[in-house]
Amino acid sequence: MDVVDADIRLESPSDERAKAEKVRVIACGAIAREVLAIRDTNGLGHIDLQCLPAIWHAHPEKIAPGVEKAIEEARAEGFSRIFVGYADCGTGGLLDKVCERHGVERIAGPHCYSFFAGNEAFAAKDDDVTSFFLTDFLARQFRAFVIEPLGLDRHPQLKDMYFGNYTKLVYLSQIEDEALQRKAKEAADYLGLAYEYRYTGYGDLTGELLRAR
């Protein structure tokens, strides 16, 4: 039988044991760099990272069903320990229902801006109601994840409709990088917003991954 084109994966008992000892982290692709940095810096070799499409950041209705499918696939692969590397992220509680159904936990908080800033600190900052936030990822990918999905490249007059109620752009940086700071400032200028820079590091994400055991 010709099996050249077949997708066959043969695993030894030691492979199965390795999977049972690891934690599959199913995360948003927008935080992949940060998850890997925390894993490597803290010696968290038990974390096995799977990233789902970062563009779901702009389509939160895809997150809960996508995560559920990834959990089911991880169980089928032999992972008994799974952690969801998303906050609620605009799912309106649907992601929590998926986590509850499968007995897994997720990152605490409403979204990545909150857990990078620190959930308690973010909730306490009342003057951020009219702020538009960027992370390192969004500073790098501003065109692909903000301008193009909103159609601002084709219809620049929509900027006022989308951003007219914002007063400032706040760049929450995970690493101190002057090139990214310039990109974030350019994004603020493009949107016609005041600019504020805040270095957050990885915020609550480090603690969340440390407990993913």
N, C-alpha and C positions, 0 to 999 in steps of 0.2 A: 504494500500500500504506500502510495506517495504521500508523505506527510511534510514535505518541505515547506508548504505555505500554512501549515496548521499552527495555531497558537497553543503550544503545549508547554506547560511549566511543571517540571518534576522537582519535588521538594523532599528532602530527607527528614527523618524525625527530628534532627537537630534544628532544621529550619523552622519546623512547627514550634519547637520549644522556644526558639528565639522570638518568634512572633508573640507567643504567650507572655513573654517577659517584657516586651516593648509596649509603649503606649502610642497608638495611632492618633496623631493630632491632625484633625481635619480643619484646615484654616483657610481664610480668605487670602488669595494670592497677593493682595495689597500689603499684607504684613509678613510675607515670606522672609524677607531679609532680616527683619527684626526677630522672628522666631528662631531662625538659624543662628543669628548672632548670640542670642540668649542661650540657646542650646549649647553652642560651642564654648562660650565663655564660662558657663557654669558646669560643664562636664555632664550634660544631660543626654548621654548617649542612648538612653532608653527611648527617646522621642523619635518616632518615625513620622515624618511630615508628609502630608498630602495636601496640596493646595488646589482649591477650586477657583474658577475664573475671577480675576480681580474686577472685571467689568461688571460683575453682579452688584458691585457697589452702586452702580447706576440703575440696577434692576432688582431691587430687594425682594420682589415677588418670586424670584428664582432661588433664593437662598435656602429657605426651609425644605422644599422638595429636593434640592440638590444635595443638601447635607444629609437628608434621610437616605437617599440613594447611596451616598458615600459610606454611611454607617453600615448599611446592609451589606455592601461590598466588603467592607473591612471585616465584618463578622464572618462572611463567607471565606475570606482569606485566612482566618484563624486568629484574628486579633480579639482578645477578650477585654482589653482596656482601651477605651477610646475617649478622647477629649475634643470638644468642639472649639476651634479657635475663631469664634465669632462672638461679638456681643449681640444684642438684639438686632442691631443694624437695619432698622426700618421694617422688620418683619411683623411688627404689631403683635408680638407674643406667639406667633406661629412657630418660631424656632424653639421656644420653650416647650411647646407641646410635643415637638419632635424629640427633644432631649428627654422629656419625661417618659414618652412612649418607649424609648430605647434604654432608659436608665443611664444616661450619660450627662455630664456637666458641660457648661460653656463658660466663656469668659464673662465675668460679671460686668454689668454696665449697659448703657443704652447704645453705645457706638464706640468706634476706635478713638475718636477725639477725646472721649471721656476717659477711657482706660489709659490712654497715653498721658493725659494730663493728671491722672489720678482721679478716680470717681468722686471721692469726697471733695477734693479741691474744685473739680469741674462743676459739681452741683452747687457749690457755695458761691460761684462767681456770677452774680446777678447781671453784671454789665455786659455779658457775652450774648445776650438775647439777639442782638442785631449783628453778630459776628459770623463771617463765613470762614471756615477752617480749612487749612491744608496740613497734611502730614508730609514727611519726606517723600513718600510714594507719590502723593498728589502734586507735590512741587515738581517732581521729575516728569510726571505724566499729565500735566495740567491740560495740554491740548487734547490728548486722547481721552481723558476722563471727565473733562468739564466742557471745553469749548465745542468739541465735535458732538458729543451726545446731546447737548442742548441746542445744537444747530447754530451756534454763534458765529461759526466760520462762514455760514451761508446767509445768515440773517442777523448781522450785528446789532440791528435795532432792538432785538429781543433782550439785550443786556439790561436795559432799564426795567423790563417786565420781570426778569428773573432776580435781579440784584438791586432793584430800586429801594428796597426796604432794609438793605444791609448798610452799615456805616463803616465797617472795617474788615479787613482780611487778617486773620490771626494765623501765623505759621507756627504750628506746634512741631518743633524739630526733635527727631530722635538722635541725630548725630549733629555735631557742630561742623557744618560744611559751608564755606563761603559761597561756593558756586550754587548750592541749593537756595541759600538766602537770596542771592541775586534773582534766581528764577521765581521765588515766591514774591519778591518785591515787584518784579515785572508783571506777575499775575495780578497783584493788587492794582497796579497802574492800569492794566488792561481793563479791569472791571470798574475803575474809577473809585476805588475804596482806599481809605487810610490803611496803613500797614503797621502791624505789630508782630514782633518776633518773640517767641517764648521757647526756650530750650526745656524740654520735658524729659529727655532720655526715653527709656522704655516704660516709664510709669508703672502701672499696676500689672502690665503684661508679664514682667519677670516673676512676680509672686504667683500669678496664675499658672505659669508653666512649671514652676517649682512644685506646685501641688498636683500637677498632672501625672500621677503615679499609679 
